[in-house]
Amino acid sequence: MDLLPSAHVDSFARDRLPAADRWPELRFDLGDLGELRYPERLNCAAHLLDTAIAEFGPERGCLIGESGKPAGADAGAETWTYGDLDRRSDQIARVLTSELGVVPGNRVLLCGPNSPWTVACWFGVLKAGAVVVTVVPLLRSEEIATVAGIAQASVALCAPGCDQEADKAGVPGMRVVTFGGSGPDDLVARCDLVGDRKFEAVQTSQDDVAMIAFTSGTTGRPKGCLHFHRDVLAIADTFAKHVLKAGPDDVFAGSPPLGFTFGLGGLVIFPLRVGAATVLLERGSPEALLGAVEKHGVSVLFTAPTAYRAMLTMLKPDADGGDARPDPRLRTLRRCVSAGEAMPAETWRAWHAATGIKIIDGIGATELLHIFISAADDDIRPGSTGRPVPGWEAAILDADGHPVPDGEPGLLAVRGPVGCRYLADERQSTYVRGGWNYTGDTYIRDQDGYFWYQARSDDMIISSGYNIAGPEVENALLRHPSVLEAGVIGTPDPDRGQLVTAFVVLRPEAPAGQAAVKDLQEFVKARIAPYKYPRSVHIVDALPRTNTGKLQRFKLRDLL
């Protein structure tokens, strides 16, 4: 498709877009969503702030920064208004352009915890017309060197601690600047010196690259996903508007880092799109999430299934011993969102029974920025991911791109207003085929149009001619009262081809040993088809997970 004239002086990102014939088909008309038609000149950062301030005023509460300590502790909360965020991001944009030499189109690496200053940096980079490359603060120097090298970042804005790893990365031509430190060259000190004069945001095109999001939880060289200014608004105007249905009175919180698109969307883009407030936890542990809900009256929560399971063990039982009633700490909570891995039906039911809240499960991808299949409220079917979000289309296809009949497993393919565009990466032709984005997941669509996760396409276990989805076995194991976590893969077997192999973390009080293994096997056989039961069970202390809590099945083999 033809691109609009760019405002970028540095054309690096646009020059490295895939060729037009390798793009997925982009759809802006599915469901006749008029809000997906954006002006040609669009700076998403300025648009988000200007729109909210025009409607609600600059004094409206916006960001609440917390250290992540439990409620009742001196967590050092820091509250910013929309006006504060606008002013600080203007200052950052001015420092970037007038002191650090950043021009539109330059890439700026951003590495920091979930905090108001990290958010301000994100907005400031975009207001300056630059391309933001947000990474998680746990990256080490070699990882930073790889990402910054691929993106050819000229500046790295780093919170204290992150700056040391960025310095050690030794990326040629990349200047490291701290924010939130104590030195005179710190970005915060620089901002205090430039004053409060309004910065006129660069009038980027709606299809200028706004951000490069790198894939997480994969093996091999990271893939940079190029996302436009219009994409940032599109994810809010599809999933957030039509499924989440948040409003200006909501207070958001969650555990995913802003360096991942799940966190960036759920904790920054979505709340600011509607003029809401968001609590930013530097350490989003399950305990800290419960504390934030109670302390700040959180109404919308974003986290992974693992955290919901952990929080279930912390909820207070009914003091009267009668029917279960929601924990009083959750009195303000009305929306819970889960993504990153499939939500087990048992976890969903247990959370609903304990809280009365129906978790909104969803599947998204870094390549597509956020969630594209989901369901909410009475539209939810526990165990199903849901149906395509308004504005998106999904299909189950075979390896040749032909539709698979309902009820049979196949490859999940989606298309909508956002599509995969890898930065100068030959793997574009693997992810995008025939105009569709292939997510790498195996799904079944039922006759009512609901999508049921089976496995990652390379996680399907084939044993004695049977196709067995590891997550289905995991879900059965999680129903056992002694099981805290479970991961299932196929391991080589000379007789069966693959053996269904389970790795199980037991609750502290649960007995281990061969008797426990036998009990788990019989438990699974009694709940799903017996041929699916794990013929090999390993009781382990912990399962390998990414920073966002996603199970890394490819690492389970290392536990053998």
C-alpha positions as CSV (number, residue, x, y, z in Angstrom):
1,M,0.0,0.0,0.0
2,D,1.1,3.6,-0.6
3,L,2.6,5.3,2.4
4,L,1.9,8.9,3.3
5,P,4.7,11.6,3.2
6,S,6.9,11.0,6.3
7,A,8.0,13.6,8.9
8,H,11.1,11.6,9.6
9,V,14.4,13.2,8.8
10,D,16.1,9.9,9.6
11,S,14.4,7.4,7.3
12,F,16.0,4.3,8.9
13,A,12.7,2.7,10.0
14,R,10.7,3.3,6.9
15,D,13.6,2.1,4.7
16,R,13.6,-1.2,6.5
17,L,9.9,-1.9,6.3
18,P,9.1,-5.2,4.4
19,A,8.4,-4.9,0.8
20,A,4.7,-4.1,0.2
21,D,4.0,-7.5,-1.3
22,R,5.1,-9.1,2.0
23,W,2.8,-7.1,4.2
24,P,-0.4,-8.7,5.6
25,E,-3.7,-7.4,4.4
26,L,-4.7,-4.5,6.6
27,R,-8.4,-4.2,7.4
28,F,-9.9,-0.9,8.6
29,D,-13.5,-1.7,7.8
30,L,-14.3,-4.9,9.7
31,G,-17.5,-4.1,11.7
32,D,-17.6,-0.7,10.2
33,L,-15.6,0.9,13.0
34,G,-15.5,4.5,12.0
35,E,-13.1,5.3,14.8
36,L,-10.3,3.5,13.0
37,R,-10.1,6.2,10.4
38,Y,-7.4,8.6,11.6
39,P,-6.1,11.9,10.3
40,E,-3.1,11.7,7.9
41,R,-1.0,13.7,10.2
42,L,-1.0,12.0,13.6
43,N,1.3,12.0,16.6
44,C,-0.2,9.4,18.9
45,A,1.5,10.7,22.0
46,A,0.3,14.3,21.5
47,H,-3.1,13.0,20.5
48,L,-3.6,10.9,23.6
49,L,-2.7,13.7,26.0
50,D,-4.3,16.5,24.1
51,T,-7.6,14.7,23.8
52,A,-7.8,13.8,27.5
53,I,-6.8,17.2,28.7
54,A,-9.3,18.9,26.4
55,E,-12.1,16.8,27.8
56,F,-11.1,16.4,31.5
57,G,-8.6,19.2,32.2
58,P,-4.9,19.1,33.1
59,E,-5.6,18.6,36.9
60,R,-7.1,15.1,36.3
61,G,-5.2,12.3,38.0
62,C,-3.2,10.2,35.6
63,L,-0.2,8.2,37.0
64,I,0.3,6.8,40.4
65,G,3.9,5.5,40.9
66,E,4.4,2.8,43.5
67,S,7.4,0.8,44.6
68,G,5.4,-2.4,44.7
69,K,5.3,-2.8,48.4
70,P,2.2,-4.2,50.1
71,A,-0.6,-1.8,51.1
72,G,0.0,-0.2,54.5
73,A,3.8,0.1,53.9
74,D,5.5,3.3,53.1
75,A,5.6,2.7,49.3
76,G,6.5,6.2,48.4
77,A,3.6,6.8,46.0
78,E,4.0,9.5,43.5
79,T,1.0,11.0,41.8
80,W,1.0,12.9,38.5
81,T,-1.8,14.7,36.7
82,Y,-2.4,14.7,33.0
83,G,-0.9,18.2,33.0
84,D,2.2,16.9,34.8
85,L,2.7,14.2,32.2
86,D,2.2,16.6,29.4
87,R,4.6,19.1,30.9
88,R,7.3,16.6,31.7
89,S,7.1,14.8,28.3
90,D,7.4,18.3,26.6
91,Q,10.5,18.9,28.7
92,I,12.0,15.5,27.7
93,A,11.2,16.1,24.0
94,R,13.0,19.5,24.3
95,V,16.1,17.9,25.9
96,L,16.2,15.2,23.3
97,T,16.0,17.6,20.4
98,S,18.0,20.6,21.7
99,E,20.7,19.0,23.8
100,L,21.0,15.4,22.7
101,G,20.7,16.0,18.9
102,V,17.7,13.7,18.3
103,V,15.9,14.3,15.0
104,P,12.6,12.8,13.8
105,G,13.1,9.2,12.9
106,N,16.1,8.5,15.3
107,R,15.6,5.5,17.5
108,V,15.7,6.0,21.3
109,L,16.1,3.0,23.6
110,L,14.0,3.2,26.8
111,C,14.8,1.0,29.7
112,G,13.1,1.5,33.1
113,P,10.6,0.1,35.6
114,N,6.9,0.8,35.5
115,S,7.1,4.4,36.7
116,P,5.8,7.8,35.8
117,W,9.1,8.9,34.5
118,T,9.3,5.9,32.2
119,V,5.9,6.8,30.8
120,A,7.0,10.5,30.4
121,C,10.0,9.3,28.5
122,W,7.9,7.2,26.2
123,F,5.7,10.2,25.4
124,G,8.6,12.6,25.1
125,V,10.4,10.4,22.5
126,L,7.2,10.2,20.4
127,K,6.5,14.0,20.7
128,A,10.0,14.6,19.4
129,G,9.1,12.5,16.3
130,A,11.6,9.8,17.2
131,V,11.0,6.0,17.4
132,V,10.8,4.5,20.8
133,V,12.4,1.1,21.5
134,T,11.1,0.1,24.9
135,V,12.8,-2.9,26.6
136,V,12.4,-4.5,30.0
137,P,14.8,-3.4,32.8
138,L,16.0,-7.0,33.4
139,L,18.0,-7.1,30.1
140,R,21.7,-7.6,30.5
141,S,24.3,-5.9,28.5
142,E,24.6,-8.5,25.7
143,E,20.8,-8.4,25.2
144,I,20.8,-4.6,25.1
145,A,23.6,-4.6,22.6
146,T,21.7,-7.0,20.3
147,V,18.4,-5.0,20.4
148,A,20.1,-1.5,20.2
149,G,22.3,-2.8,17.4
150,I,19.4,-4.0,15.4
151,A,17.5,-0.8,15.9
152,Q,20.6,1.4,15.6
153,A,19.6,3.5,18.6
154,S,21.4,6.8,19.0
155,V,20.3,7.5,22.6
156,A,19.3,5.3,25.5
157,L,17.2,6.7,28.3
158,C,17.8,4.4,31.3
159,A,16.7,4.3,34.9
160,P,19.4,3.9,37.5
161,G,20.7,0.4,37.4
162,C,19.7,-0.1,33.8
163,D,22.2,2.5,32.7
164,Q,25.1,0.3,33.9
165,E,24.1,-2.5,31.6
166,A,23.5,-0.1,28.7
167,D,27.0,1.3,29.2
168,K,28.5,-2.1,29.3
169,A,26.7,-2.9,26.1
170,G,29.1,-0.6,24.3
171,V,26.8,0.1,21.4
172,P,28.7,2.4,18.9
173,G,27.1,5.8,18.6
174,M,24.6,5.3,21.4
175,R,24.6,7.9,24.2
176,V,23.3,6.6,27.6
177,V,21.4,9.1,29.7
178,T,19.9,8.3,33.1
179,F,16.6,9.4,34.3
180,G,15.6,9.5,38.0
181,G,19.2,9.6,39.3
182,S,21.0,12.3,41.3
183,G,23.6,13.6,38.9
184,P,23.6,17.0,37.2
185,D,23.4,15.3,33.8
186,D,20.4,13.2,34.8
187,L,17.4,13.7,32.5
188,V,15.3,14.9,35.4
189,A,17.8,17.6,36.2
190,R,18.0,18.6,32.6
191,C,14.2,18.9,32.4
192,D,14.1,21.2,35.4
193,L,16.5,23.6,33.6
194,V,14.6,23.8,30.3
195,G,11.5,25.3,31.7
196,D,7.8,24.7,31.1
197,R,7.5,26.2,27.6
198,K,5.2,24.1,25.4
199,F,6.9,21.8,23.0
200,E,5.1,21.5,19.6
201,A,5.0,17.8,18.9
202,V,6.3,16.8,15.5
203,Q,3.5,16.3,13.1
204,T,4.3,12.7,12.1
205,S,2.3,10.8,9.5
206,Q,-0.2,8.3,10.8
207,D,2.0,5.6,9.1
208,D,5.3,6.9,10.4
209,V,6.9,4.3,12.6
210,A,6.3,5.2,16.3
211,M,7.9,2.2,18.0
212,I,9.9,-0.9,17.5
213,A,8.7,-3.7,19.8
214,F,11.0,-6.7,20.1
215,T,9.6,-10.2,20.5
216,S,10.0,-11.9,23.9
217,G,10.1,-15.5,25.1
218,T,11.6,-16.8,21.8
219,T,14.9,-18.4,20.9
220,G,17.4,-17.0,18.5
221,R,17.8,-13.4,17.3
222,P,15.1,-11.0,18.5
223,K,12.7,-9.7,15.9
224,G,11.9,-6.0,15.8
225,C,8.2,-5.3,15.1
226,L,7.6,-1.9,13.5
227,H,4.4,-0.2,14.7
228,F,2.9,3.0,13.3
229,H,1.3,6.0,15.2
230,R,-2.1,4.8,14.1
231,D,-1.5,1.3,15.5
232,V,-1.2,2.7,19.0
233,L,-4.7,4.2,18.8
234,A,-6.1,1.2,16.9
235,I,-5.5,-1.3,19.7
236,A,-7.3,1.0,22.1
237,D,-10.2,1.5,19.7
238,T,-10.7,-2.2,19.2
239,F,-10.0,-4.4,22.2
240,A,-10.1,-1.7,24.9
241,K,-13.2,0.0,23.6
242,H,-15.3,-2.9,22.5
243,V,-14.3,-5.7,24.9
244,L,-12.7,-4.1,28.0
245,K,-15.1,-1.2,27.9
246,A,-13.2,0.9,30.3
247,G,-14.2,4.4,31.3
248,P,-12.7,7.6,32.7
249,D,-13.5,6.7,36.3
250,D,-11.5,3.4,36.1
251,V,-8.2,2.9,37.9
252,F,-5.8,0.5,36.1
253,A,-3.0,-1.7,37.5
254,G,-1.1,-4.8,36.5
255,S,2.1,-6.7,36.5
256,P,3.4,-6.7,32.9
257,P,6.4,-4.5,32.2
258,L,6.0,-1.5,29.9
259,G,8.8,-3.0,27.9
260,F,6.2,-5.6,26.6
261,T,3.2,-4.5,24.5
262,F,0.8,-6.3,26.9
263,G,1.9,-3.9,29.7
264,L,2.2,-0.8,27.4
265,G,-1.3,-1.2,26.1
266,G,-3.0,-2.2,29.4
267,L,-1.2,0.2,31.7
268,V,-0.6,3.3,29.5
269,I,-2.4,3.4,26.1
270,F,-5.8,2.0,27.3
271,P,-6.2,4.2,30.4
272,L,-5.0,7.4,28.8
273,R,-7.3,6.8,25.8
274,V,-10.3,7.2,28.1
275,G,-8.9,9.7,30.6
276,A,-8.5,7.1,33.4
277,A,-5.8,6.8,36.0
278,T,-3.2,4.0,36.2
279,V,-1.1,2.6,39.1
280,L,2.5,1.8,38.0
281,L,4.1,-0.9,40.2
282,E,7.9,-1.2,40.0
283,R,7.5,-4.8,41.3
284,G,4.2,-6.3,40.2
285,S,4.2,-9.4,42.5
286,P,0.8,-11.0,43.3
287,E,1.0,-9.6,46.8
288,A,1.7,-6.1,45.4
289,L,-1.2,-6.4,43.0
290,L,-3.6,-7.2,45.8
291,G,-2.2,-4.3,47.9
292,A,-2.5,-1.9,45.0
293,V,-6.1,-2.9,44.4
294,E,-7.0,-2.2,48.0
295,K,-4.9,1.0,48.5
296,H,-5.8,2.8,45.2
297,G,-9.3,1.4,44.5
298,V,-8.1,-0.4,41.3
299,S,-11.0,-1.4,39.1
300,V,-9.1,-2.9,36.0
301,L,-6.3,-5.4,36.5
302,F,-3.9,-6.8,33.9
303,T,-1.8,-9.9,34.7
304,A,-1.1,-13.5,33.6
305,P,-2.8,-16.7,34.7
306,T,0.1,-17.6,37.0
307,A,-0.5,-14.4,39.1
308,Y,-4.3,-15.1,39.3
309,R,-3.5,-18.6,40.6
310,A,-1.1,-17.1,43.2
311,M,-3.5,-14.5,44.3
312,L,-6.2,-17.1,44.8
313,T,-4.0,-18.6,47.6
314,M,-3.8,-15.2,49.3
315,L,-7.5,-14.3,49.3
316,K,-9.2,-14.1,52.7
317,P,-11.8,-16.8,53.4
318,D,-15.2,-15.9,54.5
319,A,-14.9,-15.1,58.2
320,D,-18.4,-16.3,59.0
321,G,-17.8,-19.7,57.4
322,G,-20.9,-19.3,55.2
323,D,-21.1,-18.9,51.5
324,A,-18.0,-17.5,49.8
325,R,-17.9,-13.8,49.6
326,P,-15.4,-11.6,47.7
327,D,-12.3,-10.6,49.7
328,P,-12.9,-7.0,50.9
329,R,-9.6,-5.9,49.3
330,L,-11.2,-6.5,45.9
331,R,-14.3,-4.4,46.5
332,T,-13.5,-1.9,43.7
333,L,-12.3,-4.5,41.2
334,R,-14.6,-5.0,38.2
335,R,-12.4,-6.0,35.3
336,C,-9.6,-8.6,35.2
337,V,-7.7,-9.3,32.0
338,S,-5.4,-12.2,31.3
339,A,-3.0,-12.8,28.4
340,G,0.5,-14.1,27.7
341,E,-0.6,-17.7,27.9
342,A,-3.9,-19.6,27.7
343,M,-6.1,-19.2,30.7
344,P,-6.9,-22.7,32.2
345,A,-10.6,-23.2,32.6
346,E,-10.0,-24.3,36.2
347,T,-8.2,-21.1,37.1
348,W,-10.9,-19.1,35.5
349,R,-13.6,-20.9,37.5
350,A,-11.7,-20.7,40.7
351,W,-11.2,-16.9,40.4
352,H,-14.9,-16.4,39.5
353,A,-16.0,-18.5,42.4
354,A,-13.7,-16.6,44.8
355,T,-14.4,-13.0,43.5
356,G,-17.5,-13.1,41.3
357,I,-15.4,-11.6,38.5
358,K,-15.2,-13.1,35.1
359,I,-11.6,-12.9,33.8
360,I,-11.3,-11.5,30.2
361,D,-8.9,-13.9,28.6
362,G,-7.3,-12.9,25.3
363,I,-4.6,-13.7,22.8
364,G,-2.3,-11.0,21.4
365,A,1.1,-10.9,19.8
366,T,4.0,-8.4,19.8
367,E,3.7,-8.5,16.0
368,L,0.1,-7.3,16.2
369,L,0.7,-5.1,19.3
370,H,-2.1,-6.3,21.5
371,I,-5.2,-8.6,21.9
372,F,-7.2,-9.6,18.8
373,I,-9.3,-12.5,20.1
374,S,-11.2,-12.2,23.4
375,A,-14.5,-12.2,25.2
376,A,-16.1,-10.5,28.1
377,D,-19.0,-10.9,30.5
378,D,-21.8,-13.3,29.4
379,D,-20.0,-13.8,26.1
380,I,-17.2,-15.7,27.9
381,R,-17.0,-19.5,27.6
382,P,-14.5,-20.7,30.2
383,G,-11.5,-22.4,28.5
384,S,-12.1,-20.6,25.2
385,T,-10.1,-17.6,24.3
386,G,-13.2,-16.0,22.8
387,R,-14.1,-14.6,19.4
388,P,-12.4,-12.0,17.1
389,V,-12.3,-8.6,18.7
390,P,-14.4,-6.1,16.7
391,G,-12.1,-4.8,13.9
392,W,-10.3,-8.1,13.6
393,E,-10.9,-11.3,11.6
394,A,-9.6,-14.7,12.4
395,A,-9.5,-18.1,10.6
396,I,-8.2,-21.6,11.2
397,L,-6.0,-22.6,8.2
398,D,-3.9,-25.6,7.2
399,A,-0.2,-25.4,6.2
400,D,-1.3,-24.6,2.6
401,G,-3.5,-21.7,3.7
402,H,-6.8,-23.6,3.2
403,P,-9.6,-23.3,5.7
404,V,-9.9,-26.1,8.3
405,P,-13.4,-27.3,9.2
406,D,-14.8,-26.2,12.5
407,G,-14.0,-28.6,15.3
408,E,-10.6,-29.6,13.8
409,P,-7.2,-28.2,14.8
410,G,-5.3,-25.9,12.5
411,L,-3.1,-22.8,12.4
412,L,-4.5,-19.5,13.8
413,A,-4.4,-16.7,11.2
414,V,-5.6,-13.2,11.8
415,R,-5.8,-9.8,10.1
416,G,-7.1,-6.4,11.1
417,P,-5.9,-2.8,11.4
418,V,-2.5,-3.8,12.7
419,G,-0.2,-6.2,10.9
420,C,3.3,-7.8,11.3
421,R,6.1,-5.7,9.8
422,Y,9.5,-7.0,10.9
423,L,12.5,-4.7,10.7
424,A,14.6,-6.0,7.8
425,D,14.0,-9.7,8.8
426,E,13.5,-12.6,6.5
427,R,11.2,-14.2,9.0
428,Q,8.5,-11.9,7.7
429,S,7.7,-14.5,5.0
430,T,7.1,-17.1,7.7
431,Y,4.7,-14.9,9.8
432,V,2.8,-13.4,6.9
433,R,1.4,-15.6,4.2
434,G,-1.4,-15.0,1.8
435,G,-2.3,-11.7,3.5
436,W,-2.7,-13.4,6.9
437,N,-0.7,-13.1,10.1
438,Y,0.1,-16.6,11.3
439,T,0.5,-16.4,15.1
440,G,2.2,-19.7,15.6
441,D,-0.7,-21.1,17.6
442,T,-2.8,-24.2,17.0
443,Y,-6.5,-23.5,17.6
444,I,-9.9,-25.1,17.1
445,R,-12.9,-22.9,16.1
446,D,-16.3,-24.3,17.2
447,Q,-19.5,-23.9,15.3
448,D,-20.4,-20.8,17.3
449,G,-17.2,-19.0,16.2
450,Y,-15.3,-19.4,19.5
451,F,-11.6,-20.1,19.4
452,W,-10.1,-22.8,21.6
453,Y,-6.4,-22.8,22.2
454,Q,-4.6,-26.2,21.7
455,A,-0.9,-25.5,21.8
456,R,1.8,-23.5,20.2
457,S,2.1,-25.0,16.7
458,D,5.4,-26.5,17.6
459,D,4.1,-27.8,21.0
460,M,1.5,-30.2,19.7
461,I,2.4,-33.7,21.0
462,I,2.0,-36.6,18.5
463,S,1.9,-39.9,20.4
464,S,1.0,-43.2,18.9
465,G,-0.8,-41.3,16.1
466,Y,-2.8,-39.1,18.5
467,N,-2.6,-35.3,18.5
468,I,-2.4,-34.2,22.1
469,A,-2.3,-30.6,23.2
470,G,0.0,-30.0,26.2
471,P,-2.2,-27.2,27.7
472,E,-5.2,-29.6,27.9
473,V,-3.1,-32.0,30.0
474,E,-1.8,-29.0,32.1
475,N,-5.4,-27.9,32.7
476,A,-6.3,-31.3,34.0
477,L,-3.3,-31.5,36.3
478,L,-4.1,-28.0,37.7
479,R,-7.5,-29.3,38.9
480,H,-5.7,-31.6,41.3
481,P,-5.7,-30.0,44.8
482,S,-2.0,-30.7,45.3
483,V,-0.8,-29.0,42.1
484,L,0.3,-25.4,42.0
485,E,1.8,-25.3,38.5
486,A,2.2,-27.7,35.6
487,G,3.9,-27.7,32.2
488,V,3.6,-30.5,29.6
489,I,5.6,-31.3,26.5
490,G,6.3,-34.2,24.2
491,T,9.6,-36.0,24.6
492,P,11.1,-38.5,22.2
493,D,10.1,-42.1,22.6
494,P,11.1,-45.0,20.4
495,D,7.7,-46.8,20.6
496,R,5.2,-43.9,20.6
497,G,7.1,-41.2,18.7
498,Q,6.6,-38.8,21.6
499,L,5.8,-39.3,25.2
500,V,3.5,-37.0,27.1
501,T,5.8,-35.6,29.8
502,A,4.6,-33.4,32.7
503,F,6.6,-31.2,35.0
504,V,4.7,-30.4,38.2
505,V,5.2,-28.0,41.0
506,L,3.3,-29.2,44.1
507,R,1.9,-27.1,46.9
508,P,4.2,-26.9,49.9
509,E,2.1,-29.2,52.1
510,A,1.6,-31.8,49.4
511,P,3.4,-35.2,49.6
512,A,5.8,-36.1,46.8
513,G,7.2,-39.4,45.7
514,Q,6.1,-42.2,43.4
515,A,2.7,-42.5,45.1
516,A,2.0,-38.8,44.2
517,V,3.0,-39.4,40.6
518,K,0.6,-42.3,40.3
519,D,-2.1,-40.3,41.9
520,L,-1.6,-37.5,39.4
521,Q,-1.7,-39.9,36.5
522,E,-4.9,-41.5,37.6
523,F,-6.4,-38.1,38.3
524,V,-5.8,-37.0,34.7
525,K,-7.0,-40.2,33.2
526,A,-10.3,-39.8,35.1
527,R,-10.8,-36.3,33.6
528,I,-9.6,-36.3,30.0
529,A,-9.2,-39.1,27.4
530,P,-6.9,-41.7,29.0
531,Y,-4.5,-41.7,26.0
532,K,-3.6,-38.1,26.9
533,Y,-2.4,-38.8,30.5
534,P,1.3,-38.0,31.2
535,R,3.2,-41.3,31.1
536,S,6.2,-39.4,32.6
537,V,5.8,-37.0,35.5
538,H,8.6,-35.0,37.1
539,I,8.0,-33.1,40.3
540,V,10.2,-30.0,40.3
541,D,10.7,-26.9,42.4
542,A,9.8,-24.3,39.7
543,L,9.0,-24.0,36.0
544,P,10.9,-21.8,33.6
545,R,9.0,-18.6,32.8
546,T,9.6,-15.3,31.0
547,N,9.5,-12.0,32.8
548,T,5.8,-11.7,32.0
549,G,5.1,-15.1,33.5
550,K,4.7,-17.0,30.3
551,L,5.7,-20.7,30.5
552,Q,8.8,-21.4,28.4
553,R,8.0,-25.0,27.3
554,F,11.2,-25.2,25.2
555,K,13.2,-25.0,28.5
556,L,11.3,-27.8,30.2
557,R,13.6,-30.3,28.4
558,D,16.5,-28.8,30.4
559,L,14.9,-30.2,33.5
560,L,15.2,-33.8,32.4
